[in-house]
């Protein structure tokens, strides 16, 4: 479904984090055990990491694939 470096949007705020619903982040790792989950990095406008959160597929939506250098 999702791949590493995909840009995703958070569907709902996650309790215990400072990340609001609608925030965009990048998938930096994919967990497969005990079930599929995605480690998503959320950054501020200056590029500093705000939070790194493991999320279920139902918590995120794809916005656009990150463009990779050729």
C-alpha positions, 0 to 999 in steps of 0.5 A: 500500500505505502512505500518508504519515502511516501508523503502522507497526511495524518487523518486524525491527531494522535493522542500524546503527540503534538502532530495535528490532523492534516499534518504531512509527514514522510514514511521512513520505515515500515514495520511488518511484525506484529502487523503492518505499521509505518514510522512517519517523520513529521517536520516543521517548516525549518526541516526540524523533526517535530515527531517520529510516530508509528502509525497504522495504515488506517491513520494516514493517507497518501498525498504524493510520492516523494520525487527521487533524484534521477 
